[in-house]
Amino acid sequence: MSPLFTPARTRGFLRATAAAMALSSVLLTTGCGSSEESGRDAKATAAVPTGFPITVDNCGVKTTYDRPPSRVVTIHQHPAELMLALGLKDRMVGTAFPDSAVLPELKKDYEAIPELAKKEPSFEKILDAEPDFVYGGYGSAFAENEGRSRKAFADAGIDTYLNREYCGKKQVTMEDTYDEIRTIGKVFGVPDRADKLVADLEGRVGKATGKVEGEPEVPVFVYDSGDKSAFTAGGKSLGTELIRLAGGENVFADLDDVFGDVSWEQVVERRPEIIAIYDYAGAGSVEEKKEFLLSQSALADVPAIRNKRFVVLPLTATLVGIRSAYAVDDLARGLHPESFR
């Protein structure tokens, strides 16, 4: 096949041809009378979903939706779980980059959706799924150096949305999680479902924070990965907010990023009493991480190491998505176990 007629372009040509033929048919029948024209106008108006068109500004990219997207590819797990929690399985034509065990109540639906890649799929692989919307979880979903920039998708006629944690402007809070859910609910024409989901998550957070209210803050070090240095959650991450809500304090909240590297000397200096281990595929098991930390003589006097106090969180639960409310409860129980007896 000539490069000028790739499968995606061929499909676009066929769709354009079909649209042109439909338009010609309409033009040929314009003389059929005002009553028929009124009927057609009424049908066209009825076809526009309630609440549309809408315009959304996402990380500086403004997109106007005339109707909800109908063919969605999610890159990274937390956008996929959010979509499924909103009952949007029928709109999803592909997922990619699973990094934690899927929530049990969503597992069956998640596995029914085609997996395009174990990591971020190529631009061409995504085009093959014929999406009209791509929802990315990390900034790498739209890596320009890998040909997946948001402009590249826009040029192909595909709308995009990036999880707001990676807009990179400020520290992310639980309000951003709730806003993310409501925005996606609005884009897909299911705002009532979004409001109901937010109310449930707010209730979960409220119960956990109520249990630890008034307790002293516990210093927490987040260990994502790393051996020569430690890759940890910084001040702009949702993880910092989750720790605060659970009655703790991220010892690297002053790190001006979502994630970043710190030295082991810094970890020793800040004397965390709890280590929160992020669990996800491809970075070693939880047991391997614990074994590594406990084997480092330089860390022997760190209170969390000396007392072997660890809290394990799926990475997906620490991101802007439906699991963050669950993470607050898990953290609170690990930081203040006496409050839950």
C-alpha positions in Angstrom: 0.0 0.0 0.0 1.3 3.5 -0.9 2.4 5.6 2.1 -0.3 8.1 0.9 -3.0 5.5 1.7 -2.3 4.2 5.2 -5.2 2.3 6.9 -6.0 5.4 9.0 -6.0 7.7 6.0 -8.0 5.2 3.9 -10.6 5.1 6.7 -10.7 8.9 6.8 -11.1 9.1 3.0 -14.0 6.7 3.1 -15.7 8.6 5.9 -15.3 11.8 4.0 -16.7 10.3 0.8 -19.7 9.0 2.7 -20.3 12.4 4.3 -20.1 14.1 0.9 -22.6 11.7 -0.6 -25.0 12.3 2.3 -24.7 16.0 1.8 -25.4 15.7 -1.9 -28.6 13.7 -1.1 -29.8 16.5 1.2 -29.1 19.2 -1.3 -31.1 17.3 -4.0 -34.2 17.0 -1.8 -34.3 20.6 -0.5 -37.4 21.3 -2.6 -39.6 18.8 -0.8 -41.5 21.4 1.2 -41.2 23.3 4.4 -42.9 20.6 6.6 -40.2 18.0 5.7 -37.4 20.6 6.4 -39.0 21.3 9.8 -39.0 17.6 10.6 -35.4 17.2 9.7 -34.5 20.3 11.8 -36.3 18.8 14.7 -34.5 15.5 14.4 -31.1 17.3 14.2 -31.9 19.3 17.3 -33.0 16.2 19.1 -29.7 14.4 18.2 -27.7 17.0 20.2 -27.2 15.6 23.8 -28.4 17.7 26.7 -25.6 19.9 28.0 -23.6 20.0 24.8 -21.7 21.6 23.3 -19.2 22.1 26.1 -15.7 23.5 26.2 -13.0 22.1 28.5 -9.6 23.7 29.3 -7.3 20.8 30.2 -3.7 21.7 31.0 -3.9 24.7 28.6 -5.5 22.8 25.8 -9.1 24.0 25.0 -11.4 21.4 23.4 -15.0 21.9 22.4 -17.2 18.7 22.5 -20.4 18.7 20.4 -21.3 15.4 21.8 -19.7 12.8 24.2 -16.7 10.8 22.8 -17.7 7.3 21.7 -14.4 5.5 21.1 -11.8 6.0 23.9 -8.3 4.8 24.5 -6.9 5.1 28.0 -3.1 5.2 28.5 -2.2 4.1 32.1 -4.5 2.4 34.5 -6.0 5.1 36.7 -7.9 6.8 33.8 -9.3 3.4 32.8 -10.5 2.7 36.3 -12.1 6.1 36.5 -13.9 5.6 33.2 -15.2 2.2 34.3 -16.3 3.5 37.7 -18.5 6.0 35.7 -20.1 3.1 33.8 -18.4 4.0 30.5 -17.1 0.6 29.5 -19.1 0.7 26.3 -17.1 3.8 25.2 -13.7 2.1 25.6 -11.9 0.6 22.7 -8.4 0.1 24.2 -6.3 0.4 27.4 -2.6 0.4 28.0 0.0 0.2 30.8 -1.5 -1.7 33.7 0.7 -1.1 36.7 -1.3 -2.5 39.7 -4.0 -5.1 40.4 -7.3 -3.8 39.2 -10.0 -3.1 41.8 -12.0 -6.3 42.2 -15.3 -4.7 41.3 -13.8 -3.4 38.0 -11.7 -6.4 37.0 -14.2 -8.2 34.8 -14.9 -5.0 32.8 -11.3 -4.0 32.6 -10.2 -7.4 31.2 -13.0 -7.2 28.5 -11.3 -4.2 26.9 -8.5 -4.8 24.4 -5.0 -4.1 25.9 -3.0 -2.2 23.3 0.4 -2.4 25.0 2.0 -3.3 28.4 3.6 0.2 28.3 2.6 3.3 26.3 1.5 2.2 22.8 2.9 3.8 19.7 0.9 6.5 17.9 0.2 4.1 15.1 -1.1 1.4 17.4 -3.5 3.9 19.0 -4.7 5.1 15.6 -5.5 1.5 14.6 -8.1 1.5 17.4 -9.8 4.4 15.7 -10.4 6.5 18.8 -12.0 9.9 19.0 -10.6 10.5 22.5 -7.3 9.5 24.2 -7.1 9.9 28.0 -3.6 9.8 29.5 -2.7 9.3 33.1 1.0 10.4 33.2 2.7 13.1 31.1 4.4 10.3 29.1 1.1 9.4 27.5 1.6 12.3 25.2 5.4 12.2 24.9 6.4 14.4 21.9 9.7 12.6 21.4 7.8 9.3 20.9 5.4 10.9 18.4 2.4 11.0 20.7 2.1 14.8 21.3 -1.4 16.2 21.9 -0.9 18.2 18.7 -0.2 15.0 16.7 -3.5 13.6 17.9 -5.3 16.9 17.2 -3.9 16.8 13.7 -5.4 13.3 13.3 -8.8 14.6 14.5 -8.6 12.9 17.9 -9.3 14.8 21.1 -7.1 14.3 24.2 -7.2 14.7 27.9 -4.3 14.6 30.4 -4.8 13.7 34.1 -4.6 17.1 35.9 -1.8 15.9 38.2 0.5 16.3 35.3 -0.5 19.9 34.4 2.4 20.8 36.7 1.2 24.1 38.1 0.5 23.4 41.8 0.3 20.8 44.5 -2.5 18.4 43.7 -5.3 17.9 46.3 -8.3 15.7 46.7 -10.3 18.5 45.3 -8.4 17.9 42.0 -9.5 14.3 42.2 -13.1 15.3 42.6 -12.8 17.9 39.8 -11.2 15.3 37.5 -14.2 13.0 38.0 -16.7 15.7 37.5 -15.0 17.0 34.3 -14.8 13.5 32.8 -18.5 13.0 33.8 -19.4 16.2 32.0 -17.4 15.4 28.8 -19.1 12.0 28.6 -22.6 13.3 29.4 -22.9 11.5 32.7 -22.6 14.3 35.3 -25.1 12.6 37.7 -22.9 9.5 37.9 -19.9 11.7 38.5 -21.6 13.5 41.4 -22.7 10.2 42.9 -19.1 8.8 42.7 -17.6 11.9 44.2 -20.1 11.8 47.1 -19.0 8.2 47.8 -15.3 9.0 47.8 -15.8 12.1 50.0 -17.6 9.9 52.5 -14.7 7.4 52.6 -12.2 10.2 53.1 -14.4 11.8 55.8 -14.6 8.6 57.8 -10.8 8.1 57.7 -9.9 11.7 58.6 -12.4 11.7 61.4 -10.7 8.7 63.0 -7.3 10.5 63.2 -8.5 14.0 63.9 -6.3 15.5 66.7 -3.6 12.9 66.4 0.1 14.1 66.1 1.4 14.1 62.5 3.7 11.2 61.7 6.8 11.8 59.5 6.4 9.7 56.3 9.0 8.9 53.6 7.6 7.6 50.3 9.8 5.0 48.7 8.9 4.5 45.1 12.1 2.9 43.8 15.8 3.4 43.5 19.1 2.2 45.0 21.8 4.8 44.4 19.3 7.4 45.3 15.6 7.3 46.3 12.8 8.1 43.9 10.1 9.7 46.1 6.8 11.6 46.0 7.3 15.4 46.0 5.3 18.3 47.3 3.2 18.6 44.1 2.0 15.0 44.2 -1.3 13.8 45.4 0.6 11.5 47.7 1.6 14.4 49.9 -2.1 15.3 50.3 -3.1 11.7 51.1 -0.4 11.6 53.8 -1.7 14.8 55.3 -5.3 13.7 55.3 -4.2 10.4 57.0 -2.5 12.3 59.9 1.0 12.4 58.6 3.6 14.6 56.9 5.6 13.9 53.8 9.2 14.5 54.8 9.9 15.6 51.2 6.9 17.9 50.8 9.5 20.6 50.0 10.5 18.8 46.8 9.0 21.0 44.1 7.7 18.3 41.8 5.3 15.4 41.6 8.2 12.9 41.9 11.9 13.3 42.2 15.2 11.8 43.4 16.7 12.5 46.8 19.8 11.2 48.5 19.8 8.5 51.2 21.7 11.0 53.4 18.6 13.3 53.2 16.4 10.4 54.2 18.5 9.8 57.2 18.4 13.5 58.2 14.6 13.7 58.0 14.1 10.6 60.2 10.8 9.3 58.9 8.8 7.1 61.3 6.8 5.4 58.5 7.9 4.4 55.1 5.1 4.2 52.5 6.1 1.8 49.7 4.5 2.3 46.3 3.7 -1.1 44.8 3.6 -1.5 41.0 4.8 -3.8 38.2 8.3 -3.4 36.9 10.0 -1.8 40.0 10.6 -4.9 42.1 8.2 -6.5 44.5 7.2 -5.1 47.9 9.3 -7.7 49.7 12.3 -6.9 47.6 12.0 -3.2 48.4 11.6 -3.9 52.1 14.6 -6.3 52.0 16.7 -3.6 50.3 15.8 -0.9 52.8 16.4 -3.1 55.8 19.8 -4.2 54.5 21.2 -0.7 54.2 23.5 0.0 57.2 23.3 3.7 56.6 19.6 3.6 57.3 19.8 1.5 60.5 19.0 4.4 62.8 16.1 5.7 60.8 13.0 5.2 63.1 10.9 3.6 60.4 13.7 1.1 59.6 14.5 0.4 63.2 10.9 -0.3 64.0 10.1 -1.9 60.7 7.1 0.3 60.1 5.9 0.1 56.5 2.6 1.0 54.7 2.1 -0.5 51.3 0.1 1.4 48.6 -0.7 0.4 45.0 0.8 3.2 42.9 -2.5 3.6 41.2 -4.1 4.5 44.6 -1.8 7.5 45.0 -2.8 9.2 41.8 -5.7 11.4 40.7 -8.4 8.8 40.3 -11.0 6.8 42.1 -8.6 4.9 44.4 -7.1 7.9 46.3 -10.0 7.9 48.8 -9.2 4.2 49.6 -5.5 5.2 50.0 -6.4 7.8 52.7 -8.0 5.0 54.8 -5.1 2.6 54.3 -2.6 5.2 55.2 -4.5 6.4 58.3 -4.7 2.8 59.6 -0.9 2.4 59.1 0.0 5.7 60.7 -2.4 5.6 63.6 -3.4 2.0 64.1 -4.6 2.8 67.6 -7.4 5.0 66.2 -8.9 2.0 64.4 -9.1 -0.5 67.3 
